Each structure stands twice: as structure tokens, then as C-alpha cells.
Amino acid sequence: MQAARTIEILRTERGLSQRQLADRVTAFGRPMSNTMLSRIERAQR
């Protein structure tokens, strides 16, 4: 749960939307949708 909250905090501090962060992660070679990121942040995955 702690990691999920940390991801959300860091993402919002940097002014990124879930879509923007998901796109960046995908660009680094790990396909990710904003839905998947949302689930990670809510600790549902």
C-alpha cells in the first residue's frame, strides 16, 4: 500500500496525469495504460 501511495504523491508533485505517466512508462519499454496505473495507485493490482 505504501508504494502505491508514493507513486501517486510523486506523480502529482510532478504535475503529471495518470495518462502522462503511463505514456512515459510505456516509452521506457513497459506497456502500461492509465487504467492499470489507477489500479496500482488504489492498490488493486
N, CA, C and O atoms as a MOPAC input file, in Angstrom:
PM7 MOZYME 1SCF
protein

 N      0.82500 1    -1.20000 1     0.00000 1
 C      0.00000 1     0.00000 1     0.00000 1
 C      0.86900 1     1.26300 1     0.00000 1
 O      0.52700 1     2.25300 1    -0.64600 1
 N      1.98400 1     1.22700 1     0.72000 1
 C      2.86500 1     2.38700 1     0.79600 1
 C      3.41300 1     2.76900 1    -0.57300 1
 O      3.45100 1     3.95100 1    -0.91700 1
 N      3.83200 1     1.79200 1    -1.34900 1
 C      4.38200 1     2.08500 1    -2.67700 1
 C      3.32700 1     2.72600 1    -3.56900 1
 O      3.62500 1     3.65700 1    -4.31800 1
 N      2.10100 1     2.23300 1    -3.49100 1
 C      1.01700 1     2.78300 1    -4.31000 1
 C      0.79500 1     4.26000 1    -3.98600 1
 O      0.63100 1     5.07600 1    -4.89300 1
 N      0.78900 1     4.59900 1    -2.71900 1
 C      0.58700 1     5.99100 1    -2.29800 1
 C      1.76600 1     6.86200 1    -2.73900 1
 O      1.58000 1     8.00500 1    -3.15800 1
 N      2.96600 1     6.31800 1    -2.64300 1
 C      4.15700 1     7.05000 1    -3.04800 1
 C      4.12600 1     7.37800 1    -4.53900 1
 O      4.47800 1     8.48800 1    -4.93800 1
 N      3.71200 1     6.42900 1    -5.35300 1
 C      3.60300 1     6.66500 1    -6.79600 1
 C      2.64800 1     7.82200 1    -7.06000 1
 O      2.94900 1     8.72100 1    -7.84600 1
 N      1.50500 1     7.79300 1    -6.40300 1
 C      0.51400 1     8.86200 1    -6.60900 1
 C      1.06000 1    10.21700 1    -6.15700 1
 O      0.89300 1    11.21700 1    -6.85500 1
 N      1.70000 1    10.25200 1    -5.01500 1
 C      2.24100 1    11.51700 1    -4.48700 1
 C      3.29400 1    12.07900 1    -5.43600 1
 O      3.24600 1    13.25800 1    -5.78700 1
 N      4.23500 1    11.25200 1    -5.85000 1
 C      5.29100 1    11.72500 1    -6.74500 1
 C      4.73600 1    12.16600 1    -8.09000 1
 O      5.18600 1    13.16100 1    -8.65900 1
 N      3.75400 1    11.42100 1    -8.59800 1
 C      3.14200 1    11.78500 1    -9.87600 1
 C      2.47600 1    13.15800 1    -9.79200 1
 O      2.66400 1    13.99400 1   -10.67600 1
 N      1.71100 1    13.39000 1    -8.74500 1
 C      1.01100 1    14.67000 1    -8.62800 1
 C      1.97200 1    15.82100 1    -8.32900 1
 O      1.75600 1    16.94100 1    -8.79300 1
 N      3.03100 1    15.55700 1    -7.55800 1
 C      4.03100 1    16.59800 1    -7.29800 1
 C      4.70000 1    17.06300 1    -8.58700 1
 O      5.07300 1    18.22900 1    -8.71600 1
 N      4.84700 1    16.16100 1    -9.52200 1
 C      5.47500 1    16.49600 1   -10.79500 1
 C      4.47900 1    17.01600 1   -11.82600 1
 O      4.85400 1    17.34800 1   -12.95000 1
 N      3.22100 1    17.08300 1   -11.43900 1
 C      2.20400 1    17.64600 1   -12.31500 1
 C      1.81400 1    16.74500 1   -13.47200 1
 O      1.38100 1    17.22700 1   -14.51800 1
 N      1.96400 1    15.44800 1   -13.29300 1
 C      1.62800 1    14.50300 1   -14.36200 1
 C      0.25300 1    13.88800 1   -14.13500 1
 O     -0.12900 1    13.58200 1   -13.00500 1
 N     -0.47300 1    13.71400 1   -15.21700 1
 C     -1.72300 1    12.96500 1   -15.13800 1
 C     -1.37600 1    11.47900 1   -15.16300 1
 O     -0.24600 1    11.10200 1   -15.47500 1
 N     -2.34500 1    10.65100 1   -14.83700 1
 C     -2.11800 1     9.20900 1   -14.92300 1
 C     -1.78000 1     8.81500 1   -16.35800 1
 O     -0.92100 1     7.96300 1   -16.58300 1
 N     -2.43700 1     9.41600 1   -17.30500 1
 C     -2.18000 1     9.11900 1   -18.72100 1
 C     -0.74200 1     9.48000 1   -19.08900 1
 O     -0.06300 1     8.70800 1   -19.76600 1
 N     -0.27800 1    10.64600 1   -18.65000 1
 C      1.08500 1    11.07200 1   -18.97500 1
 C      2.12300 1    10.13200 1   -18.38400 1
 O      3.09400 1     9.77500 1   -19.05000 1
 N      1.91800 1     9.73100 1   -17.13500 1
 C      2.86300 1     8.81300 1   -16.51000 1
 C      2.82100 1     7.45100 1   -17.19400 1
 O      3.86500 1     6.84100 1   -17.42900 1
 N      1.63400 1     6.97800 1   -17.51100 1
 C      1.51000 1     5.69300 1   -18.20900 1
 C      2.22200 1     5.74900 1   -19.55700 1
 O      2.87900 1     4.78600 1   -19.95300 1
 N      2.09700 1     6.86000 1   -20.25600 1
 C      2.78700 1     7.02000 1   -21.54800 1
 C      4.30600 1     7.00200 1   -21.37000 1
 O      5.01900 1     6.42000 1   -22.18800 1
 N      4.79600 1     7.62800 1   -20.31900 1
 C      6.24000 1     7.64100 1   -20.06300 1
 C      6.75000 1     6.24700 1   -19.73500 1
 O      7.80100 1     5.83200 1   -20.22400 1
 N      6.00500 1     5.52600 1   -18.90600 1
 C      6.39400 1     4.15500 1   -18.55900 1
 C      6.41800 1     3.29400 1   -19.81700 1
 O      7.33400 1     2.49500 1   -20.01200 1
 N      5.41300 1     3.45800 1   -20.66600 1
 C      5.35100 1     2.70500 1   -21.93000 1
 C      6.54600 1     3.04500 1   -22.81800 1
 O      7.10400 1     2.16100 1   -23.46800 1
 N      6.93700 1     4.30200 1   -22.85100 1
 C      8.07700 1     4.72300 1   -23.66500 1
 C      9.37600 1     4.07000 1   -23.19700 1
 O     10.30100 1     3.88400 1   -23.98800 1
 N      9.44400 1     3.72200 1   -21.90700 1
 C     10.63100 1     3.05200 1   -21.36600 1
 C     10.58400 1     1.53900 1   -21.54400 1
 O     11.46200 1     0.82200 1   -21.06600 1
 N      9.54400 1     1.05500 1   -22.24100 1
 C      9.50800 1    -0.35400 1   -22.58600 1
 C      8.59700 1    -1.23600 1   -21.75100 1
 O      8.59900 1    -2.45600 1   -21.91600 1
 N      7.81800 1    -0.63900 1   -20.85900 1
 C      6.88200 1    -1.41500 1   -20.03800 1
 C      5.47100 1    -0.93500 1   -20.34900 1
 O      5.01200 1     0.05300 1   -19.77600 1
 N      4.77800 1    -1.62700 1   -21.25500 1
 C      3.43200 1    -1.17300 1   -21.63400 1
 C      2.52300 1    -0.99300 1   -20.41600 1
 O      2.39800 1    -1.88300 1   -19.57500 1
 N      1.89600 1     0.17800 1   -20.34700 1
 C      1.00900 1     0.47000 1   -19.21800 1
 C     -0.08700 1     1.42500 1   -19.68000 1
 O      0.17800 1     2.39800 1   -20.38500 1
 N     -1.30600 1     1.13600 1   -19.27700 1
 C     -2.42900 1     2.02600 1   -19.56700 1
 C     -2.70300 1     2.87300 1   -18.32500 1
 O     -2.24500 1     2.55400 1   -17.22700 1
 N     -3.45100 1     3.94400 1   -18.51400 1
 C     -3.80800 1     4.75200 1   -17.35200 1
 C     -4.72400 1     3.96500 1   -16.41000 1
 O     -4.71700 1     4.20600 1   -15.20300 1
 N     -5.50700 1     3.03400 1   -16.94300 1
 C     -6.35200 1     2.18000 1   -16.09900 1
 C     -5.48500 1     1.31200 1   -15.19400 1
 O     -5.77100 1     1.16500 1   -14.00600 1
 N     -4.44100 1     0.74700 1   -15.75100 1
 C     -3.52700 1    -0.08300 1   -14.96000 1
 C     -2.86500 1     0.75300 1   -13.87000 1
 O     -2.75000 1     0.30600 1   -12.72900 1
 N     -2.43300 1     1.95400 1   -14.21200 1
 C     -1.80600 1     2.83600 1   -13.23400 1
 C     -2.79300 1     3.20100 1   -12.13400 1
 O     -2.42500 1     3.24100 1   -10.96000 1
 N     -4.02100 1     3.46400 1   -12.49300 1
 C     -5.05200 1     3.76400 1   -11.49900 1
 C     -5.22100 1     2.62000 1   -10.52200 1
 O     -5.34000 1     2.83800 1    -9.31700 1
 N     -5.23200 1     1.40700 1   -11.03600 1
 C     -5.36400 1     0.22700 1   -10.16500 1
 C     -4.16200 1     0.08000 1    -9.23700 1
 O     -4.30600 1    -0.29100 1    -8.07200 1
 N     -2.98400 1     0.37200 1    -9.76300 1
 C     -1.78500 1     0.30800 1    -8.91700 1
 C     -1.88000 1     1.34400 1    -7.80700 1
 O     -1.59600 1     1.02900 1    -6.65200 1
 N     -2.27000 1     2.56400 1    -8.12800 1
 C     -2.36700 1     3.61300 1    -7.12400 1
 C     -3.42200 1     3.31100 1    -6.07100 1
 O     -3.28400 1     3.71900 1    -4.91800 1
 N     -4.46100 1     2.60700 1    -6.45400 1
 C     -5.50800 1     2.23800 1    -5.48600 1
 C     -5.20300 1     0.90600 1    -4.81700 1
 O     -6.01400 1     0.38800 1    -4.04900 1
 N     -4.02600 1     0.35200 1    -5.11400 1
 C     -3.57200 1    -0.92300 1    -4.54600 1
 C     -4.54100 1    -2.04700 1    -4.85400 1
 O     -4.80500 1    -2.89900 1    -4.00500 1
 N     -5.07700 1    -2.05100 1    -6.08000 1
 C     -5.98300 1    -3.09900 1    -6.50000 1
 C     -5.30100 1    -4.08400 1    -7.43400 1
 O     -5.93900 1    -5.00800 1    -7.93800 1
 N     -4.04500 1    -3.89800 1    -7.66000 1
 C     -3.32500 1    -4.79300 1    -8.56500 1
 C     -2.05200 1    -5.25200 1    -7.89900 1
 O     -1.28900 1    -6.01700 1    -8.48700 1

